[in-house]
Amino acid sequence: MALPKYKDKDAGVVLAFNGQWVSWTHTAIAYTAFLSAIIVGCGLHYRKIVQNEWYGYPDEWFPSVSATIGDRYPERSFFMFFIAITSGPRFALVGLWYLLTARSGNVLPKAIALTGLIRTVTCGGWTYITSTDDHQWHDILMISYLVFTIPWTTGCIALSPPTNPRAIKYRKYLAGCFFGTLVPLIYFFIQHKVHRVAGAYTMYAFFEWALILFDVGFDAVTALDFDTFEVTVRDVKGASKGVNTSSMPTAVLEKEKERATAGVYSTAFNLSDGLDIAADVYHGFVFWSVLTSLGVVIWYFPLWHMGISGYEAFVMSTVAPVLLGIKPLRSLIVKNQRIAHLVASLAGLLAYQVKDPAHRLFTVGFGVWMGCLAWAATLHSDSVQPARLEARILAWTIGLLMSSIAKFAWHTNNPIWPIMHAENGGLNGTGLVLAVLAAFRFTRRSPLQSGGDVGVENKRGSALLAALGIGGLFFALHSLLSDTSTMILWVWDGYPIRGPVSNVHAWYTIAAMTAGLVIGVLRPSFVTTWTAYGVACVGAAVLTVYSQWFGYYGALTLAIYLMAVSIPLIANAAKKNVAVTFGFGFFLYNLLVLFHVWVVAYAFVPGGPLVREHTDWIMVTMMALIGAGVFDLVWQNASSSNTDRRRAVRRRPGNMGHRKYHLGALGLLNVFFLCASFLRFPTNDYKPYHGKDRLFTAGIWTIHFSLDNDMWSSEYRMRNLIKELEIDVIGLLESDLQRIIMGNRDTTQFLAEDLGMYVDYGPGPNKHTWGAALLSKFPILNSTHHLLPSPVGELAPAIHATLDVYGSLVDVFVFHSGQEEDPEDRRLQTEYLSKLMGSSPRPSVLLSYLVTRPLEGNYKTYVSDVSGMHDVDLTDWDRWCEYILYKGLRRTGYARVSRSTITDTELQVAKFVVPDAQAEVEAAWDATAEVRDRRVQEHVVPEGWRFPALFRGEGVRGHRYHVFNEPRYYNY
C-alpha cells in the first residue's frame, strides 16, 4: 500500500490526536493511582497504614508509599487498577520519545528507549509485588527501578530536542529535585531502620511521596515535546528531523544539555573507546588488588613466628621503579610494556594456585615488583601527551575505587586476592581471565616515547619533592581508602550508635572519593593550592582526634582531597625521573607501611617503643610528605612565565573524550556499590537459638587475624563452626585487621551479617591494639571500650557491653590480656578488669584471654570477691589463655572445641540460663560453690540445654569436643 503524501494530512487517517495527550493521560492516571490509594487508605485504615515495625500513631502519622499501596483492601485495588491502565500510555510515551529523538547512526536513543522499557517493567514489578507479598523481591525491583531511572533521566535531558528550551529547563529542575530527595530519604530510612528513631519513618514517607511526584512530573514534561506529533504517528513540525524552530541558538541549548549531563552523552558512544576505558580501569583494579594482597601474605609469617621472620623484606617489592634509572633497562621495559603488565597480572592473580605459603608470598611479591615497574614505565612513556597521561592516571585511581567497592561487596575481602579461593567466596579464575584480556587491551597502543628522557620543560621543579609527595599519597590511599570501613572504624566508639556504621554509611566514603576524582580532573589548579591542602590537614587532624560523626566528617574531607590531588601529583611525578619519583617514592611508602605496623607491634620489633601508639605521628608525616609534593607543583607554577603557561595551554589537546567514559565508569561503579549496599543492609532479624529456654550460649575465640594455617581467609570456616555450635554471644580476639599489613579487613562484618548478630568492633585501629570484638544475637544497649594499663608491653583492649537478654540486662566483658613477658602489665590489668567487673550489679560473663594458669597468680584476682566472678569450670586444668567467668546466671554447660586448622586456639563455649523470677536471680547470686559446681549427666539436662551432638567422637571437619571428650553439664 502506498503511503499518503505528507501534505495530504487526512489521507488514510481514521483517528488523529495530538501526541501530548499521551503524556497528559499517563500523568493523570499515574497520579490518580497514588492519590486514590492514599485518600482511601487514610479514610479506612489510617492507624494501620502509619504503623511500622517500631512505632505507630501518634509517633508516626503519615503513611509510606509501600504501606499505602500494598497492605490493605480496597486501597491496594484502587492503586493496582489505575496503575494497570497507566501501563498503556507509559509504553506509548517511551515509544514516542524514541521516535522523536532517533537519529541515523546514533545508538543513544535506542539505549535510552530500552532503559525506559526495562524501567517500566520493573515499575510493574514493585507495584504488583508489594512488600507484604514478598519484601525481598519488592525491594529488588524498587532498587532496579531507581537504578534505571539514572540513565533514563540523564539520557532524556541529553536527547531533549533543541527546539524546546522550556522542556530542557523543567527536566533539569525535576531531575535535580528527584536525585536531591534521595539523600534525606536514605538518611531518614537509616534513622528509622537502624537507630529506631520515633517519627523518622514519617519524614521518610514525605520524601518517598515527593519522589513519586517528581518522577511522574519528569515524564510529564514530554507533553511540551509531543505537541509536535499527531497520532497516526506523523511529525507535523519536523522536530524529529532536528529542525530548530526556537529563537534560542541550538549551540546554546546543546551546551546547556551537556552541562546538565556532565558531558557523558555529548558525543556518540564508541564501543572501542568504551572497551579501552573498561580495560584500563579493570587493569588498575588488578594492580591495587595485587598490591593490597602483599601485606596479608607477608603478615602470615610474623604472625606464626610471633616476631620478625625475615619475610617482611618483601614489603620492598614496590621499589622496582628504581631500575628505570638504568636507561637501557628503562627503554626495554617501555618498549615491552605488554609483557611487563601481563606478567604482573599473571603472577599476582595466579598466586592462589600456589599452595605453599612461602612460595605464594614469593609469587605475589614478584607480581607487585613487576606491576610497579610496568605502571611507572607506562606513565613515563605517556607523560608527553596530557590526555593519554590523564587517562592512565584515572585508570589507576578509579581502579582503587573499584577495589574498595569489590571489597565492600565481599565483606572487606577482595575476591581475587591470593588468600581467597572458591571455598571462601573467591572469584580468582574469573578475575584472572578478565585481567589477561584487560592487560592486552591496556597495552594495545604503542608507547609514545622509547624510554629516553622527557622534554626539558617537564623537568622543572624537584624530582625529590615529587617523590616525597608520591610516598605520602600512596600510603594515604592504601591505608585509609583501600577499604570503605577503615575510617568508619577509626571513629567508632560503641553503643548506642552515634556515628557511621560500616555496612550502612560506607557509600559516603565512595561518594567522597568519586567527588575527589571529578574535582581533580576538572579543577586541578584548585586542589594544588595551599588553601585546599590546609583544609585537608584539618580533616586529617579531625579524623585522628575525634570520634563519631564529627571525626567522620574529617575523614570525608580528607578522602575528597586525597583522590583529587592524586591526579596532579602522579602526573607531575610521571614527567620527571621516574626512578626517583616512583622508586624513591615507593621506598618512602614502605617506610610508612612499617611505621604503620610498628605503632602496634612495638613489643616485637627493634626500636618499637620509640613510636609506640603514635598514629598521630604517622598522620603528620603523611600530610607533610604530600605537602612536599604540593610545594613542588606550586613552585613550578610560580616559576613559570605567563608565556610558558600560554604555550602549555595551546599545546594541550582539546580532545578529552576519554573523560565521559571515565565519568560513566564512576557512575556505574557507584550504582554497583549501591546495589551491594542494598543487599548488605541489616535485616534486624536477630533471633537466639533457644529462646524458649531463656538460654544463651557464649563463646571466646582467638581468631588469629582470620588467616588459617594454610594462609586462606577463614571467615567462612569460622561462620560454619559458630553456627553449628549455636553460639548466641561470642568474643573474638586478635580481630583488628584494619592495617595495610593485614589487608584493611573486618571479619566481624561478614560474621555479623551472615549469622544475624549485632556487632561491636571494639577499640578501633587508631587505638593501637590487636583487637577485641563482640557479636551478639541480643541487642547491645550500651558498650564502652577500655585500654587497660600497659606501661611496658602491648595494649590490652576490653569491651564492657550491656545486653538485653530475654528482657533482662546482662553484662558481657571481652578482654585480651598483655603478653607473658610483662608480668607488671598483667598485674595492673588484672586489678583494673576485676574492679570493672565488680562494679557491675548485673549478671555478667567474662570472655577472655588471661595468660595465667588455673588457680594460680592473677587468676585469684579475676575470680575473687572483688570481681564477684566464678570460673566456668574449676576442674579444667589444661587452660592457659582462654577463660570464661560468670556471675548471677545459671551455668548449665561448658565445652572446648578443637580448632582444626582455622587458627592456633580452640573455641571455648558455655551455656547459661537467664533467671526469670526474682527468687531465681537471688538463688543464682547466693549459690554456694558446692551447689554451683554440681555436675550432672547429659540425660538429666533438658534437650534445649544440650550441646550439638555433631562434634562428638571424631566430630566434623577437624572440630570435636576435646580435653574432656564430651561437654560438661551442671545443674542447681
Beta strands, then each sheet from edge to edge (+ up, - down):
strand 1: 229-230
strand 2: 234-235
strand 3: 695-702
strand 4: 729-733
strand 5: 758-760
strand 6: 772-776
strand 7: 780-788
strand 8: 796-805
strand 9: 808-816
strand 10: 844-849
strand 11: 870-871
strand 12: 882-887
strand 13: 890-897
strand 14: 907-913
strand 15: 935-936
strand 16: 968-970
sheet 1: 1+ 2-
sheet 2: 5+ 6- 4+ 3+ 14- 13+ 16- 15+
sheet 3: 7+ 8- 9+ 10+ 12- 11+
end
